[in-house]
Amino acid sequence: MTDTAYVVLILMGFSVCVLVLRALYVRGER
């Protein structure tokens, strides 16, 4: 249970970082 929970948290954190970086990149382009 704890292993899967950690994996889910890591995946969610990674996806959030990707979304933030993508948003900043788009703002930088425009």
FITIRO-443178 format. One record per atom (N, C-alpha, C, O, CB): residue number from 0; residue in one letter; atom name; y, x, z. Coordinates in steps of 0.1 Angstrom, whole numbers. Glycine has a CB too. Example, Ala and Ser with C-alpha at 12.3 -4.5 7.8 and 13.67 -1.06 7.14 Angstrom:
2
- 0,A,N,-57,132,78
- 0,A,CA,-45,123,78
- 0,A,C,-33,132,78
- 0,A,O,-33,142,85
- 0,A,CB,-45,113,90
- 1,S,N,-22,128,71
- 1,S,CA,-11,137,71
- 1,S,C,0,129,79
- 1,S,O,11,134,80
- 1,S,CB,-6,141,57
END
This chain:
30
- 0,M,N,-12,9,0
- 0,M,CA,0,0,0
- 0,M,C,12,9,0
- 0,M,O,22,7,-8
- 0,M,CB,0,-10,12
- 1,T,N,13,19,9
- 1,T,CA,25,27,10
- 1,T,C,27,35,-3
- 1,T,O,38,37,-8
- 1,T,CB,24,37,22
- 2,D,N,16,40,-9
- 2,D,CA,17,47,-22
- 2,D,C,23,39,-33
- 2,D,O,33,43,-39
- 2,D,CB,3,53,-26
- 3,T,N,18,27,-34
- 3,T,CA,24,18,-45
- 3,T,C,39,15,-42
- 3,T,O,47,14,-51
- 3,T,CB,16,5,-46
- 4,A,N,42,13,-29
- 4,A,CA,55,9,-25
- 4,A,C,65,21,-29
- 4,A,O,75,19,-34
- 4,A,CB,56,6,-10
- 5,Y,N,60,33,-26
- 5,Y,CA,68,45,-29
- 5,Y,C,70,46,-45
- 5,Y,O,81,49,-49
- 5,Y,CB,62,58,-24
- 6,V,N,60,43,-52
- 6,V,CA,61,44,-67
- 6,V,C,71,34,-72
- 6,V,O,79,36,-81
- 6,V,CB,47,42,-73
- 7,V,N,70,21,-66
- 7,V,CA,79,11,-71
- 7,V,C,93,15,-67
- 7,V,O,102,13,-76
- 7,V,CB,76,-3,-64
- 8,L,N,96,20,-56
- 8,L,CA,109,24,-52
- 8,L,C,114,35,-61
- 8,L,O,126,35,-65
- 8,L,CB,110,29,-37
- 9,I,N,106,45,-64
- 9,I,CA,110,56,-73
- 9,I,C,113,51,-87
- 9,I,O,123,54,-93
- 9,I,CB,99,67,-74
- 10,L,N,105,41,-92
- 10,L,CA,107,36,-105
- 10,L,C,120,28,-106
- 10,L,O,128,29,-115
- 10,L,CB,95,27,-110
- 11,M,N,123,20,-95
- 11,M,CA,135,12,-94
- 11,M,C,147,21,-94
- 11,M,O,157,19,-101
- 11,M,CB,135,3,-82
- 12,G,N,146,32,-85
- 12,G,CA,158,41,-84
- 12,G,C,160,48,-97
- 12,G,O,171,50,-101
- 12,G,CB,155,51,-73
- 13,F,N,149,52,-104
- 13,F,CA,151,59,-117
- 13,F,C,157,50,-127
- 13,F,O,166,54,-135
- 13,F,CB,137,64,-122
- 14,S,N,153,37,-128
- 14,S,CA,159,28,-138
- 14,S,C,173,25,-135
- 14,S,O,181,24,-144
- 14,S,CB,151,14,-137
- 15,V,N,177,25,-122
- 15,V,CA,191,23,-118
- 15,V,C,199,34,-123
- 15,V,O,210,33,-128
- 15,V,CB,192,20,-103
- 16,C,N,194,47,-120
- 16,C,CA,201,59,-125
- 16,C,C,203,59,-140
- 16,C,O,214,62,-145
- 16,C,CB,194,72,-120
- 17,V,N,193,55,-147
- 17,V,CA,194,55,-162
- 17,V,C,204,45,-166
- 17,V,O,212,47,-175
- 17,V,CB,180,51,-168
- 18,L,N,204,33,-160
- 18,L,CA,214,23,-164
- 18,L,C,228,28,-161
- 18,L,O,237,26,-169
- 18,L,CB,212,9,-156
- 19,V,N,230,34,-149
- 19,V,CA,244,39,-146
- 19,V,C,248,50,-156
- 19,V,O,259,50,-161
- 19,V,CB,244,45,-131
- 20,L,N,239,59,-159
- 20,L,CA,243,70,-168
- 20,L,C,246,64,-182
- 20,L,O,255,69,-188
- 20,L,CB,231,80,-169
- 21,R,N,238,54,-186
- 21,R,CA,240,48,-199
- 21,R,C,254,41,-199
- 21,R,O,261,43,-209
- 21,R,CB,229,38,-202
- 22,A,N,257,34,-189
- 22,A,CA,270,27,-188
- 22,A,C,282,38,-189
- 22,A,O,291,36,-196
- 22,A,CB,271,19,-175
- 23,L,N,280,49,-181
- 23,L,CA,291,59,-181
- 23,L,C,292,65,-195
- 23,L,O,303,68,-200
- 23,L,CB,288,70,-170
- 24,Y,N,280,67,-202
- 24,Y,CA,280,73,-215
- 24,Y,C,287,64,-225
- 24,Y,O,295,69,-233
- 24,Y,CB,266,76,-220
- 25,V,N,285,51,-224
- 25,V,CA,291,42,-233
- 25,V,C,306,42,-231
- 25,V,O,314,42,-240
- 25,V,CB,285,27,-231
- 26,R,N,310,42,-218
- 26,R,CA,325,42,-215
- 26,R,C,331,55,-221
- 26,R,O,342,54,-226
- 26,R,CB,327,41,-200
- 27,G,N,324,66,-219
- 27,G,CA,329,79,-224
- 27,G,C,331,78,-239
- 27,G,O,341,83,-244
- 27,G,CB,320,90,-220
- 28,E,N,322,72,-246
- 28,E,CA,323,71,-261
- 28,E,C,335,63,-265
- 28,E,O,343,67,-273
- 28,E,CB,310,65,-267
- 29,R,N,336,51,-258
- 29,R,CA,347,42,-262
- 29,R,C,360,48,-255
- 29,R,O,371,42,-257
- 29,R,CB,345,28,-257
END
